[in-house]
Amino acid sequence: MGRTDVLDVRAILRTPVMAAVVAGALGVSLLFSASPASAAPAGVPQPYIGPDPVGGGSSLDTIARLDGVALLDQLVHLTPRERGEFLDLHPDAIVDLAATPPAPAAVTTWWSRTAPLARAALAAELPGVLGNLDGIPYAVRDLANRTFLTQTVFAIRDQLEAGVGRAMEDELQARLKMLGAVERSLLTGPSGEKRSLVALDVTQQGRAVISVGDLTDADYVTFFVPGMYVGVAEQLVDWTGNAETSLIEQQQWLAELGLEGEVATVAWIGYHTPTVVNIAGMDLAYQGRDALTGSLQGLDALRGGTGTVLASGTPGTSVAVADSGPFVSIVAHSYGSTAAMLALQENDVSVDALIVVGSPGSPATSVDDLKVTGGNVWVAAADSDPVPRSGVFGSQPLDEAFGANRFSVKAMTDPITGEQLDDIEGHVYYFWPGTTSVRNTALIAIGQGALATTDTAPAKATAK
């Protein structure tokens, strides 16, 4: 257990701020689970709630032994006073619920069969928990997380005004800086599309997921997964800007090609990215693997059928099939590509397109190891990017034997629009506006990989 002098846990539990602040007080991270826990399916009788017939104790003690959907079911049936008492007596139960939540599909089923008033009460009292449960509708999560964000900011300011030691003041000020970055990242950008706070962890250096556009209705959804040194406090604003740049590019290409469809992009800083002290290890990649899996499974639970909207035959081409969900892409940079490939290799999740840039590699040896529809995997790297040459994490997706499609990031004149596009230098500018890289990744993300350019054979197709 970590430090217990950060905050008064019992006092915080009596306010709606409790979820992340409990995490800080207990020295653990509440949100972004390492792996979704299984949950009892709908229709299974719930455990007896009342005086414990075996070990003695109150009904609240019995509830505290539950987990997943079973615990959520009992929490919604308690009165506000009883929930307050439960939080006082059993804070670890809520910590465990957030740390190992039910599978997203189970959460979606639970939410659909829970009365609206009970949902509202639980969201109001536990916004930091419900706002981060994959499988709950995105509009509900956005409202809960924004509430949680505001309340956490006020709680920290109140504590600072009350007076703390120098070390604690520095820690709390760092959290305020991180939360301020989240607030700025939620401001509407040049596309005019609404931004939503899909997930928020306010502990340690923080984690956050922000969508640009409506994930509930979008026909094309793209997750942007970052690599080394991309943290909430310093990079979330720019990372969300990168997601917006791609959204605008995707929208423009849909219009240029005479295609219909709504776009949503996701600035996903859902794991703690490595720094120079831990970049050589795989631990954070595995954390990213499982957190990304939860996000993708949450989308699938709400929308259904990710990986089936467009079916790829020959890599780089696509045909329409039954519309049972959005066309889902991952754009993964650097160390984030390792996490993304681990998710698609080892976990129960699939996507329609995977785009990796500046990748240090992964244990996957070929596209056949990855659950990507039709082997629709794309890779690129700037000539001056040193990371892909490191080979530190296994097979390199740039290698011909890996079987991925190569796309260009070099300067060129767009063969369709005639626009002059810039090249990429180094490791960090793959998402810079006006580059060949942004052009090609946007086309792949809307299922038009056949129009992506290579260094040897630019696409010659024309707009419809």
Beta strands, then each sheet from edge to edge (+ up, - down):
strand 1: 195-201
strand 2: 207-212
strand 3: 220-225
strand 4: 263-269
strand 5: 310-311
strand 6: 319-320
strand 7: 327-333
strand 8: 353-357
strand 9: 377-380
strand 10: 405-406
strand 11: 412-413
strand 12: 420-421
sheet 1: 1+ 2- 4+ 3+ 7+ 8+ 9+ 10+
sheet 2: 5+ 6-
sheet 3: 11+ 12-
end
